[in-house]
Amino acid sequence: MDNPTNRRHEPERNQTFYQPGIGSALIVDCENATPGTVIMMGATMLTTSYGSRTMLSALVPPALYAGAGTQQVYLLNDFGESNRVEFVVEG
């Protein structure tokens, strides 16, 4: 099994979706994800769904985007953590 920390995890594209009453979802394109890989937003571990080695998704709690600011998003698994990317919430 490849160690994901040896490869770039910087997403080719990040997508977010918002649905009133439900919240937002984050979809991350990556490389070498495992079923145990989770998406981190700052210090918050998001409930993550494993789609494949190249796609993960997670629900983002409203508190994380309630106000303007920047969060660091990265992947975490048994091998370590990925590169970090900024998630910007505009006010």
C-alpha positions in Angstrom: 0.0 0.0 0.0 1.4 3.4 -0.9 2.1 5.8 1.8 -0.1 8.9 1.0 2.4 11.3 2.7 4.9 10.5 -0.1 2.5 12.0 -2.7 0.9 15.3 -3.1 -2.6 15.5 -1.7 -3.3 19.0 -2.8 -6.7 18.7 -4.4 -7.0 19.2 -8.1 -10.3 20.7 -7.3 -12.3 21.2 -4.1 -16.0 21.5 -4.4 -18.4 22.7 -1.8 -22.2 22.3 -1.9 -24.8 24.0 0.3 -28.3 23.0 0.9 -30.5 25.0 3.4 -31.4 23.0 6.4 -28.7 20.4 5.8 -25.5 22.4 5.5 -22.5 22.1 3.3 -20.5 19.2 1.9 -16.9 19.2 0.8 -15.6 17.0 -1.9 -11.8 16.5 -2.2 -10.0 15.0 -5.1 -6.8 13.4 -3.8 -4.3 10.6 -4.4 -3.8 7.4 -2.4 -6.6 7.9 0.1 -7.5 4.9 2.3 -10.8 3.9 3.8 -9.5 5.3 7.1 -8.5 8.7 5.7 -10.4 11.7 7.2 -10.8 15.3 6.1 -9.6 17.7 8.7 -10.8 21.4 8.8 -8.5 23.1 11.3 -8.6 21.0 14.4 -12.0 19.5 13.5 -12.2 16.0 12.2 -15.0 15.9 9.6 -17.3 12.9 9.2 -15.7 11.6 6.0 -17.0 9.2 3.4 -14.5 7.2 1.3 -15.4 7.3 -2.3 -12.2 5.9 -3.7 -8.4 6.4 -3.6 -9.0 9.6 -5.4 -12.2 11.0 -3.8 -13.4 11.8 -0.3 -16.4 13.8 0.9 -17.5 15.2 4.2 -20.2 17.2 5.8 -19.0 20.6 7.1 -20.7 21.7 10.4 -22.2 25.2 10.0 -20.1 26.5 12.9 -17.0 26.2 10.6 -18.3 28.5 8.0 -20.6 30.8 10.1 -18.3 33.7 9.9 -15.6 35.1 7.6 -12.2 33.5 8.0 -9.8 30.9 6.8 -9.5 27.2 7.7 -6.7 24.8 6.9 -8.0 21.7 5.2 -5.9 18.5 5.0 -6.2 14.7 5.0 -5.2 12.5 7.9 -4.7 8.8 8.1 -2.5 6.1 9.7 0.5 7.3 7.5 0.3 10.9 8.5 -1.1 14.1 7.1 -1.3 15.6 3.6 -0.4 19.0 2.3 -2.7 21.7 3.6 -4.9 24.0 1.5 -6.8 27.1 2.6 -10.6 27.1 2.8 -11.7 30.7 2.7 -15.1 31.8 4.0 -16.0 35.3 2.8 -18.2 37.5 4.9 
